[in-house]
Amino acid sequence: MLGDIGWTLVAYAIAFLINIVPAFMPSTWMVLAFFHIQFDLPILPLTLGGALFSGLGRIVLARASSLYTRYVRKRDKELDEIKTYLDRRRNQVGLATFLYCLLPLPTNSLFVAAGMIEVSMLRVMIGFWAGRAIADTFYVWSTSKAFDNFGSVFKDYYQDWQAVALQVLGLAGAAVLLFVPWPRWVFRWINRGESEKARS
């Protein structure tokens, strides 16, 4: 039988794998909650390590998304404009990521978009790890939901139409970066306003 360390490593591995998948995976905290409840694993090592490994999975997802825009779809000037704008505001991007990750919302579309834009990932990851470490610890600690088996984690997720709808909306938002130019128009408008302010 696996001991606490073994089950904790299994939880880390699953957290890593489900965060590589771009859509329709249960939240990491649900997986961690299952291992916490079923195997009575200590909560802080479980959730802090789970946040770390889920972040590593998100890095893989972002890198795969960047390969798509680089070699399949081909990058264009407009995506580079968004990248330049965000790279100039790395601290704000990191803070926004931290605040977003405190919410019970999927982060897959965030990393798909970050990968497509090829934004600098250091502050994004710091914000993700900090936010998810806090959020996942709170969700696992406060949940009263007990799962009969590991399969029920996925079953309960797929039966929640709101969670699935959020995933669909998030992916649609990321697709907007590729197929609809309005986000780029917004950035151009912001940049134009800042340039005019600097000249005046």
N, C-alpha and C positions, 0 to 999 in steps of 0.2 A: 504493500500500500504506500502511496505517496504521502509524505509528511507535509507539514505546513509550507516548507520551502518549495517542495515540488509542486504543490497546488498553486502557490503564488506565482511560480515561473510559468505554469500552464496559463494562468489568468493573464500574465504579461504577454505571452505569445499570442493569445486570442485577441487581446487589445490591439496588438500590432497588426495582425492580419485583417481585422474588420475595418481598420482605419486606412488600409491601402485601397479597399474597394470604394469606387466613387459614389455609390448610392445604395440605398435599401438595406442597410445594416443597422441593427439595434444600437442604441447609445452605449458608449463604453461603460458608463456607470451602471447600466443594467447588468452587464456581464460581471463587473466587479462585485455588484450586490449579490449576485448568485453565488459567487465563490465565498463571499463574506458570510452569507447566511448558511450555506450548505456545509462549509468546512470550518466555520468559526475562525477565519483568518483575521489577524490583527488589521484594523482598518487603515491606519496611516501608511504602513509599508505597502499595503495593497493599492491604495488609491494614488499615493505619490508615485510609485513605480508604474502604475497603470497609466497615469498622465504622461510620464516620460515615454513609455513604449507606444502609446497611442499617437504622441507627437512624432515619433520616428516613422510610424506608418503614414502619417499625413505628409511628411517630407517626401516619402516615396511617391505618394499620390501627386504631389505638386510637381516633382521631377518628371513623372510620366506625362502630366499635362503639358509641361514645357516642351517635351519631345514631340508631342502632337503638333503644337503650333510651329515648331522649328522645322520639322521634316515632312509632315503630312499636309497640313493646311498652309504652311509657310507664314512667317511673321510679316507684318506690314508696318508701315510708318506710324499708323494710328495707335497700335498696341505699344510701340516704343514711346510714344508721347505720354501714354498713361503710366508706363514704367518710370519715365523720367520724373513725372509729377510726384508719384508716390515715393520714389527714392529720395527726393528732396525733403520729404516729410516723414522720415523713418520713425521718429519718436511718436508722432501722432498715429501712425499706422500700428505701432506696437501697442499703444494705449487702447486704440479702438479694438484691436484683436483681443486684448485682455478683457475689456468690458463685454464684448460679444460672447466670449467663452464662459462668462459667468452665467449666461442665460441657458435655459434648457432647449437650445436650438442646434440643429445639425451643423457641423463645420466642414463637411465634405465640399460643398460648393465654394466655400471661402478659399480652400486650398487648390481646388481646380482652377479658380480664377487667378489666384496668386501664381500658380504655375504657368498658366497661359501668358500672363503679363511678364513673368520672370522677375517679379519684384524681389528686392533684397529680403532674404528669409530670416536673418538673425533676430531682428526685433519682433517679427511675426511669431517666431517660435518661442521667444521669451514670453510674449503676451499669452500665447496659447498654453504653455506649460503652467504659468502662474495662474491663469484663469481656470484651467481645467483641474488643477490640483485642488483648488478651493472648492469649485463647484462639485466635482465628483466626490470629494470627501463629504460634503454636506448631503448630497443626494443619497449616497450609500448609507450614511449614518442615520438619516431621517426616514428612509423608506421602511414601510411595513409590509411591502409586497414580497411574498415568498414564492419562489419558483420550484415546482415539483421536480424538474429536471432541466438540463441545459437546453434541450430542444424547446422548452416552453418559453425561454427568453426570446427566441426568434418568433415563435408562434404568437405570443402576446404582442410583439412589435408589428407583425404583418396584419394582425386583426385591428390595429389602431389606425383608422383611415386618416386621422389628422396628422399622425407622424409620417405616414407615407406621402400625404399631400405636401407636407413641408419639404420633403426630399425632392419631390417633383418640381416645386416652385424654386427651390435653391438651384437645381441643375438648369432650369430654364433661365434663371438670372445669369448664371455663368455663360450659357450659350449666347445670351444677348451680346456679350463682349465680342463674339466672333461674327455674328450674323446681322446685328442691328447696330448702326453707327451712332446712336444717340448718346451712349456713355462717352464716346470720344468727342462728340460735339460739346458736351458739358465741360470736359477738361479743357478743351480749346477755349471756351468762353471764360473759364476761370483764369487760365493763363493770360488771355488777352486783357482781362480786367486788372490782373496784377502788373502786367507790363505797362499799362496806361497809368496806373497809380505810381509806379516807380519813376516814370518819365515826368509826372507832374510834381 
